[in-house]
Each structure stands twice: as C-alpha cells, then as structure tokens.
Amino acid sequence: MDTKNIPEDKMQIVRYLAEFAVRPMFRTPLFVKPEEWGIDNYEDVYFQSSDGVPLEGWWMKAENSNKLIIANHPMPMSRAGFCGHFGEPWSNVDDIKIDFVKIWAHLVKAGYNVLAYDLRNHGTSGSANGGICGIGRYEWRDCVGAKQFVDSHPILSKMDVALYSQCTGANAQFEALSKHPELFENITCMLAPLAVSMEALMGSFAKLQGVEEYLDVMDFEQLKFGGYQNKDMNPQFFADAVKMPLLMTQVLDDIWTDNPSDGQKTFDLISSSEKEMLWIEGTTRRFDGYNYFGENPKQMLDFFEKHL
C-alpha cells in the first residue's frame, strides 16, 4: 500500500492506533491483591490454554460453596484491573483506576468461588503469537484452557459454573462457545460486560484523532504488526453461539465505540432465550463501565443468584 501521500503527522497517529489495536504495549500488574478487599482464602493457580500457553490466576474461595464463576478481563488489563492512576504508560490509554478485585470480593462474599485468570500476553500469563492480541481471535484458546482446568480439577469440577467475561474476554468466550460448544454445555449463565467490535472501537478512535479517512491504512499497518484487520475482530461472528442466560452491559454514550449501535447489534445476535442488556448511563467513558459492578453490585448478584 502506497502511503507516501499521507502527511507524516497523520501517519504517526495511524501507526500508533494500529499498534494499540493489536498489541498490548505494556502489561498491567497485579496492583490490587485479593486480601485488600477481605479475600483471605485464595490460592494462585497455573494452567495452560488449549494451545499450551501458560496462564495464571487466582482461585478465590467462598466457604462451603459449590458455585464457581470463571472470570477474565479486557485488553490491556489484568485480573486485578487497570492502573491508569499510576501515570504513564497506562494513563496514555485512560487515567482511571479499574478495580476488578472489588467485584470479585462482592461475589466471594455472596457465596461464589471466583477463578480469575489473565489472558495470554497480559498480567502474569505467558506470551504468545508474537505478543499480538486478537481481541478474542487468539484468546478463545485461553477460555478453553480455563474450562479444561476446571473440569480436570478434583474440587472445581464438582461445582456449578458461570462466566464473567469482559470485553476482549467476552469476544474470546463467544468464539470458544462457537468452536467447542460441548465443553460449555454445563455453564449456567454468562455476565458479559462491554463486548466490542474493533471496527466500532478503532473507527471511533480514528475519528477522534482526525484520521478516519485512513482506516484502510490502519488495517494494513495492523497486518504488518502481525495482527488482524479490525473487521476480523468482531464478537458478532460468534454471538449466536451464546445460548445460556446472559446479562450484557454497555456504556450508553461510550464515545470510543459509537454506542448504542455496536453493542445493540451484538446483543441482538445472541441466541439466548433469556437475555438482558444493562445500559450504563451518566458517563461517556468506556472504562467507567468496567467499574460499574464494583460500585453497584446488586444487579450482578441478582443475576447470579437467579441462574447459578
């Protein structure tokens, strides 16, 4: 592709956005630990994705409970959340603090075991695919590995299981359901915050940065990095594989994804006979949506109480 007629300042933006789309440019550390929210009974766990990538997580234990929620996270976060409040490089994405452990604590205190794990190339899990994130297109293998770990575990395998699958993790889980429906037949329900189409996300980013006319160049740059084109990173390809009861959330006025159109389209394609969309209002910041259940746990807890 000939890019010589594109102004250099515009091309720098295009390259930056292309790299952001397909490569976590930093890792988010485990900056919040379970004990900080009163989860004293937990252990570190280690297992492999279905293609052999080493994955790490926490099994946070609820006393005398046979219920388990498998939880993952968005790119570029970790099972602990996101530390934009630390400053650069994280604040280059957003300066917000996202605390997933606060959410896990709500669930543990309500009587649910939580297995929260880091996707490949994130947190403390292993590197793979040249460090490229597929926004689900590689990470579905991690969802498969987490479920295989549960099914082979002497204690976890006896539990009733639900999913808390977020953004990249939701996209990944949708694809895992599509590729291996038999593995997930016993899943009781799924909570899916902020599943995302990368055409919507990167199209909005390009518009905000004034380079929306160069989306084809951005796709080409992503291929050069070794990643996918934006049109190929879309949960809508696999949404019809979701058949269990579902609660999905989106930020209604999210300026990063042009919601409500993209989130609504994904939701409409879900096959579940029992599904609900929770629109988070009062903010235009997508990252506020990840903190929602930490601050407002009732609907989450009601959903899991009904179905798990």
N, C-alpha and C positions, 0 to 999 in steps of 0.2 A: 504494500500500500504506500502510495506517494504522500508524504506528509510535509514536503518542503515548502508548501504554500501556507501552512498553518503558522501563525505568529508564535514565536518561541515561548512567550509567557503563557499562551493558551496551551501549548503542547506540554509544558511542565505540569500544568493542572491536570490535563488528561492522563499523563503518566502516573501522577500521584493517585488519582482516583482509581485508575486501573489496578495499581498495586494494592490499594486499600480493599478493592473488591475481591481479590483472590489470595491475599497473603496477610495473615496476622503479622503486623510489623513489629509486634512486641508481645510478650506474654503477660497476662495478669496474674500476679502472685496470689497465694492463699493468705490475703491480708486480714481476713476475719476467720477465726477458728471457732469450731462448734461450742467450746466451753465459754466463749464470750457471751453467748446467748443462753447459757444454762444447760447445754447438752453435754453432760459429763460422761455419759456412757456411749462411746463410739470407738470405732477402730478404723485404721487405714486399710484399704483393700486394694488389691492389684489383680488385674486380669488382662486378657487380650481381646482385641477386636477380632472379627471373623477373619481378617486377613493378617493377623499376627502382630498388630501394633500394640505395644504395652500401654495400658490405660490405668489410671489411678483414681481413687475416690475415697469417700467416707461412707461407712455404714453407721448411721446414727440410729441408736436403738431406743425403742419405746418399750417399757416394761410390760411383760405379759401380753404382747400384741402379736397377732399372726397376720398383720396387714403391712404391705410394703409399697412404697412409692419410689419408682426409679426416676431420677431427675437429671437433666442435663442443662445446657446453657447456650447463650448466643456467642457468636464471634464478635469481638476478640476477648471474651471474658473467661472466667474460670468458674468452678463450682462454688467459689466464695463470692463472686460478683464482679464488680468493676471499680477500679480505684482512680477515677478521673480527678478526685480531690487531691491526689498526690502531686499533681502537676504533670509536666511533660515526661514521657511521651504520651501518656494516657489522655491528658487533657486536650491533646490535639484532636481527639475524637469528640469528647464531651467532658466537661469538668465535674460531672456529677459522681457521687458515690452510690453504687448499687450494692445492696447487701442481701445476697441470697440466703445467707445463714440465718438471718432473721425470719425468713419464710420457712426454712427447714425447721427452725425452733417451734414455730406455730404448729407445724404438722406433727413433730415429735411429741409435743405437749398434749396434742389432741389424740394421741394413741397410735400414730403411724411410724413404723420404721421408714427411714429415708436412705436410699442408696444414691448419693450424688456423685457423679463422676465427671472428669474432664475429657472433652473430646480430643482427638489427635491434634497435635500442634498447639495445644492450649494447656494452661495451668501446668501441672507436673506430669502430664501424659507424654507419650513418646512422639517423636517427629516422624512424618511420613509424607509421601507424594511430593517430595521436594519442598516441603513447607507450605504447600498450597492448600487453601481452604476451598472446598467445593460448595459451601453453603448448603450442605446436605448430600452432595453428589458423591463424596468420599465418606462422609461421616455416618452414613446409614450403616456402615460396617461396624461402627462403634456401638450403635444401638443394638445390633445383632449380638455383638460380643457381650454387652451388659446383660442381655436377657439370657444368653447361654450360661453366663456365670451364675446368675440367679438359679437357673434350672438345675445346675450341677451342684449347688451348694447344699450341704446337709440340713441347714436350718431355713435359709431363704426359699428353698424350693418348695417348702410346705406352706408358704404364705400366699394369701390373695394379693394380687399385684395390680397396681395402677401406674400411670405415666404422668410425669410433669415435664413436658418437652417444649423448649423455648426457642423461638426464632430459628437460627441455624439448626438447633437441636430438634425443633418441630419439623422442619423440612426433612431432616435426616430420618426422623421417626416415620414420617409419611412414606418415604421411599423404602424403609425397612419393612413396613407393613405390606407394601406392594410386592416386594421381592420374596418375602418369607412370611406369608400370612399364617402358615401353620404354627410358626414359632410364637405368635402373639395371640393365638385363639383364646387363651385364658385371661387376657387383660380385661379388667372390669370397666375401665374408663380412662380418658385422657384429658388432662388440662393442657392447653396449647397456647401460651402467650406469644403473640406477635410473630406468627409465621410470616415469611416475607418473600416476595418476588423481587429478584435483583434487578429486573427491568424497571420496576417501580422505584426501588431504592436508588439505584445509580442514575436513573433518569432524573430524579428529583435533585440529587447531588449535583449533577451536571448543570441543571437549570440554575440552581443556587449559585454555582461558581461561574456561570456565564459561558459554558462550553457545550450547551445542549446540542449544537449542530455537529458535534464531533463524536457522537455516540458510537458510530461505526469504527472510528479510530480507537476509541477506548476498548471496544471488543477486540480489536486486533492487538493492542498492547497487552491485554489480558492473556491472549493466546501466546504471545511472546514470553510472558512470565511463566507459562506452563499451566495456566488456569483455563477455566471455562468462559465462554461468552455469557453475557448477562441473560440472554434469552434461554439459556440452557440450565440456569439455576433458579428453578421455579417449583414451589410445592404443589402448584395446581396440576402438574403432570400426574401426581400420585394421590391427590386428595380423595379420590373415590375409593381408595383402599382403606380409608378410616371408616369403620363400621360400628365401633363401640360408642357409648355415650361420651359426648365431647362438650367441654366448655372452652371456647376460644376467646382471647382478648385482643383488642387492637386499640391504639390511641386514635380517637376520632379525628382530630385535627393535626395528625402527625405530618409535619412539613417535610420529613425525609422520605415519605412513601406515597404522598398524594392520597392518603386515606380520606374517605372510606372506600374508594372504589376497589383498590387492590385487595384489601383484607376481606371485603364483602364477596369478591369473586372467588377467593379461596374457600371461604365459608360455604358458599352456595354449592360448591363441587363436592363437599364432604358427603359421604353416603349415609352417615349415621341417621337413624330414625329419631334419635333423641339428641339434639344439639342446640347449643345456645351461644350467642355472641354477646360478650360484655364490651361495650364501648366505653373507654376511659376518657372522661371529659375534663376540661379545665386546664389543659396544657397542650402545647404544640410540640413538646419534646418527647421523642420516641422513648428515650431512656427512662423517663418518668414511669412509663408503663411497666418496666421490669421491677420497680419498687412497689407496685400497687398492692400486691397481696401481703407484703411485709407490713404495710400501714393499714390495710383493710382486709383482714383475713376471712371475714365471715362468709362471703360467697364461695371462696375456695373450700373452706371447711364444710360448708353445707353440701357442696357438690360431692366431695369425697365421702361424707357421711351417708349420702343417699346411695352411692354406687359402689363403694368399697367396703 
